[in-house]
């Protein structure tokens, strides 16, 4: 892997980690187009970069978790459990079936549908003058199971989780913030699982550092973009983009 390829992959990871477009699907697709596949060490360090990004952007929300009565912290732990269990039990099977990118056209299409569904729910709620509520036990549980389903490459984690929280009655900004807090243990867990699997790869120290730095820098921008709620207003564009990716992935499979 060259330095410029490492820069591209790191930037793609950072940008797509927090947008409802699936970072894992993008890394598979872009790597395929570039003719490279990242080694475990490189992937772990990209996750470290995006982990630092979300911690910095959501540092205030993180500190609030540890203020009594710790209700929000307990909800976060509950919401993290399904993905944690699924990751430990199913990660190898998911990698065998979906790791080659053959099903990206389907999961990208599903992500597009979720973006459209979320926008529809929000517009319908707004038209009726209905207000969403802060994250409670039911919303956290729905978001937790959605996050477990989003382990599939191409199925957006943030998009799936935000859609589930919104459909369960959550307030848009609160659901988005909680979804990003949920990403912290998941990203950290992915890095730990990768490290336990052996930090191997053909990338050099420079390429790995460039990938990590690019993921961090673009991750900060992407997380701030979503935190301001811009992603929700761009729902139509994101859905069209994901549909295009689905068609591109299908084309690559048929060629």
C-alpha positions as CSV (number, residue, x, y, z in Angstrom):
1,X,0.0,0.0,0.0
2,X,1.4,3.4,-1.0
3,X,1.2,6.5,1.2
4,X,-1.5,8.1,-1.0
5,X,-3.6,5.0,-0.9
6,X,-3.3,5.0,2.9
7,X,-4.3,8.7,2.9
8,X,-7.4,7.9,0.8
9,X,-8.5,4.9,2.9
10,X,-8.0,6.9,6.2
11,X,-10.0,9.8,4.8
12,X,-12.8,7.5,3.7
13,X,-12.9,5.9,7.1
14,X,-13.1,9.2,8.9
15,X,-15.7,10.8,6.6
16,X,-18.0,7.8,6.5
17,X,-17.7,6.5,10.1
18,X,-20.2,9.1,11.3
19,X,-22.3,9.7,8.2
20,X,-25.2,7.3,7.6
21,X,-23.4,5.6,4.7
22,X,-21.4,2.7,6.2
23,X,-17.7,3.1,6.7
24,X,-17.0,-0.7,6.5
25,X,-18.8,-0.8,3.2
26,X,-16.9,2.1,1.8
27,X,-13.5,0.7,2.9
28,X,-14.3,-2.6,1.1
29,X,-15.5,-0.8,-2.0
30,X,-12.7,1.8,-2.2
31,X,-10.1,-0.8,-1.4
32,X,-11.4,-2.9,-4.2
33,X,-11.3,0.0,-6.6
34,X,-7.7,0.8,-5.5
35,X,-6.6,-2.8,-5.7
36,X,-5.6,-3.0,-2.0
37,X,-6.9,-4.6,1.2
38,X,-5.9,-3.1,4.5
39,X,-4.2,-5.3,7.0
40,X,-5.4,-5.7,10.6
41,X,-2.9,-3.2,12.1
42,X,-4.0,-0.5,9.6
43,X,-7.7,-1.1,10.2
44,X,-7.1,-1.0,14.0
45,X,-5.2,2.3,13.7
46,X,-8.0,3.8,11.5
47,X,-10.5,2.9,14.2
48,X,-8.2,4.5,16.8
49,X,-8.3,7.7,14.7
50,X,-12.1,7.8,14.5
51,X,-12.4,6.9,18.2
52,X,-10.3,9.9,19.2
53,X,-12.4,12.1,16.8
54,X,-15.7,11.2,18.4
55,X,-14.3,11.5,21.9
56,X,-13.1,15.1,21.2
57,X,-16.3,16.2,19.4
58,X,-18.7,14.7,22.0
59,X,-16.5,15.3,25.1
60,X,-19.2,17.3,26.9
61,X,-21.8,14.6,26.3
62,X,-19.3,12.0,27.6
63,X,-18.7,13.9,30.8
64,X,-22.4,14.2,31.4
65,X,-22.7,10.4,31.4
66,X,-20.9,10.3,34.7
67,X,-23.0,12.8,36.5
68,X,-25.6,11.4,39.0
69,X,-27.9,9.6,38.8
70,X,-26.0,7.9,35.9
71,X,-29.2,7.0,34.1
72,X,-27.8,7.9,30.7
73,X,-24.7,5.9,31.3
74,X,-26.7,2.8,32.2
75,X,-28.8,3.2,29.1
76,X,-25.6,3.4,27.0
77,X,-24.3,0.2,28.6
78,X,-27.6,-1.5,27.8
79,X,-27.6,-0.3,24.2
80,X,-24.1,-1.5,23.7
81,X,-24.7,-5.1,24.8
82,X,-26.4,-6.5,21.7
83,X,-23.6,-5.3,19.4
84,X,-21.0,-6.5,21.8
85,X,-22.4,-10.0,22.1
86,X,-23.0,-10.2,18.3
87,X,-19.5,-8.9,17.6
88,X,-17.9,-11.6,19.7
89,X,-20.1,-14.5,18.5
90,X,-20.7,-13.6,14.9
91,X,-17.7,-11.4,13.7
92,X,-15.9,-14.3,12.0
93,X,-19.0,-15.6,10.3
94,X,-19.9,-12.1,9.1
95,X,-16.4,-11.6,7.7
96,X,-16.6,-15.0,5.9
97,X,-19.9,-14.2,4.2
98,X,-19.7,-10.4,3.8
99,X,-16.0,-9.7,3.9
100,X,-15.4,-10.0,0.2
101,X,-18.0,-7.3,-0.6
102,X,-20.2,-9.5,-2.7
103,X,-23.4,-8.3,-0.9
104,X,-22.5,-4.6,-0.7
105,X,-25.2,-3.8,-3.3
106,X,-27.8,-5.1,-1.0
107,X,-26.6,-3.5,2.2
108,X,-26.0,-0.2,0.6
109,X,-29.6,-0.3,-0.8
110,X,-30.8,-1.1,2.7
111,X,-28.9,1.9,4.1
112,X,-30.5,4.1,1.5
113,X,-34.0,2.9,2.5
114,X,-33.3,3.6,6.2
115,X,-32.2,7.2,5.4
116,X,-35.5,7.7,3.5
117,X,-37.5,6.1,6.3
118,X,-35.9,8.3,9.0
119,X,-36.6,11.4,7.0
120,X,-40.2,10.3,6.4
121,X,-40.8,9.7,10.1
122,X,-39.3,13.0,11.1
123,X,-41.4,14.9,8.5
124,X,-44.6,13.1,9.5
125,X,-43.9,13.8,13.1
126,X,-43.3,17.5,12.4
127,X,-46.4,17.8,10.3
128,X,-48.5,16.5,13.2
129,X,-46.8,18.7,15.7
130,X,-45.5,15.8,17.7
131,X,-42.4,16.1,19.9
132,X,-39.9,13.3,20.3
133,X,-38.7,12.3,23.8
134,X,-35.3,11.9,25.3
135,X,-33.7,8.5,25.2
136,X,-35.4,6.1,27.6
137,X,-35.2,2.3,28.1
138,X,-37.4,1.4,25.1
139,X,-35.5,3.8,22.7
140,X,-32.1,2.6,24.0
141,X,-33.1,-1.1,23.5
142,X,-34.3,-0.4,19.9
143,X,-31.1,1.4,19.1
144,X,-29.0,-1.4,20.7
145,X,-30.5,-4.1,18.5
146,X,-30.2,-1.9,15.5
147,X,-26.5,-1.5,16.2
148,X,-26.0,-5.2,16.3
149,X,-27.7,-5.6,12.9
150,X,-25.4,-2.9,11.5
151,X,-22.3,-5.1,11.9
152,X,-23.0,-6.1,8.3
153,X,-20.6,-4.2,5.9
154,X,-22.5,-1.7,3.9
155,X,-25.3,-1.4,6.4
156,X,-24.7,2.0,8.0
157,X,-24.3,1.8,11.8
158,X,-25.2,5.4,12.5
159,X,-28.1,5.4,9.9
160,X,-29.5,2.1,11.3
161,X,-29.3,3.2,14.9
162,X,-30.7,6.7,14.3
163,X,-33.5,5.3,12.3
164,X,-34.4,2.9,15.1
165,X,-34.3,5.6,17.7
166,X,-36.3,7.9,15.7
167,X,-39.0,5.3,14.9
168,X,-39.2,4.4,18.6
169,X,-40.1,8.0,19.3
170,X,-36.8,9.7,20.1
171,X,-36.1,13.3,19.6
172,X,-33.9,13.8,16.6
173,X,-30.9,15.6,18.1
174,X,-30.9,13.5,21.3
175,X,-31.1,10.3,19.2
176,X,-28.1,11.5,17.1
177,X,-26.0,12.4,20.1
178,X,-26.8,9.0,21.8
179,X,-26.0,7.2,18.6
180,X,-22.5,8.7,18.5
181,X,-21.9,7.9,22.2
182,X,-22.9,4.3,21.3
183,X,-20.2,4.3,18.6
184,X,-17.4,4.8,21.2
185,X,-17.5,1.3,22.8
186,X,-18.2,-0.3,19.4
187,X,-15.2,1.4,17.7
188,X,-13.1,0.6,20.7
189,X,-14.3,-3.0,20.7
190,X,-13.5,-3.4,17.0
191,X,-10.0,-2.2,17.6
192,X,-9.5,-4.6,20.5
193,X,-10.9,-7.6,18.6
194,X,-8.6,-6.7,15.7
195,X,-5.6,-6.5,18.1
196,X,-6.5,-9.8,19.7
197,X,-6.6,-11.3,16.2
198,X,-3.0,-10.3,15.6
199,X,-1.8,-6.9,14.3
200,X,-0.5,-8.0,10.9
201,X,-0.3,-6.3,7.6
202,X,1.9,-5.2,4.8
203,X,1.6,-1.5,5.5
204,X,4.7,0.4,6.8
205,X,4.8,2.7,9.8
206,X,4.4,5.8,7.6
207,X,1.3,4.5,5.8
208,X,-0.3,3.4,9.1
209,X,0.4,6.8,10.7
210,X,-1.0,8.6,7.6
211,X,-4.1,6.4,7.7
212,X,-4.7,7.0,11.4
213,X,-4.1,10.8,11.1
214,X,-6.4,11.1,8.0
215,X,-9.2,9.1,9.8
216,X,-8.9,11.4,12.8
217,X,-8.9,14.7,10.9
218,X,-11.8,13.8,8.6
219,X,-13.6,12.1,11.5
220,X,-13.7,15.3,13.5
221,X,-15.2,17.1,10.5
222,X,-17.8,14.4,9.9
223,X,-18.8,14.1,13.5
224,X,-19.3,17.9,13.8
225,X,-21.3,17.8,10.6
226,X,-23.7,15.3,12.0
227,X,-23.8,16.8,15.4
228,X,-25.2,20.0,13.9
229,X,-28.0,18.0,12.3
230,X,-26.9,18.8,8.8
231,X,-27.0,15.1,7.9
232,X,-30.8,15.0,8.5
233,X,-31.4,17.8,6.1
234,X,-29.3,16.1,3.5
235,X,-31.3,12.9,3.7
236,X,-32.4,12.9,0.1
237,X,-28.9,13.4,-1.2
238,X,-27.5,10.7,1.1
239,X,-30.2,8.2,-0.1
240,X,-29.4,9.0,-3.7
241,X,-25.7,8.6,-3.0
242,X,-26.2,5.2,-1.4
243,X,-28.4,4.0,-4.2
244,X,-25.7,4.9,-6.6
245,X,-23.2,3.0,-4.5
246,X,-25.5,0.0,-4.5
247,X,-25.7,0.1,-8.3
248,X,-21.9,0.5,-8.6
249,X,-21.4,-2.5,-6.3
250,X,-23.8,-4.6,-8.3
251,X,-22.1,-3.6,-11.5
252,X,-18.7,-4.7,-10.2
253,X,-20.2,-8.0,-9.2
254,X,-21.6,-8.6,-12.6
255,X,-18.5,-7.6,-14.5
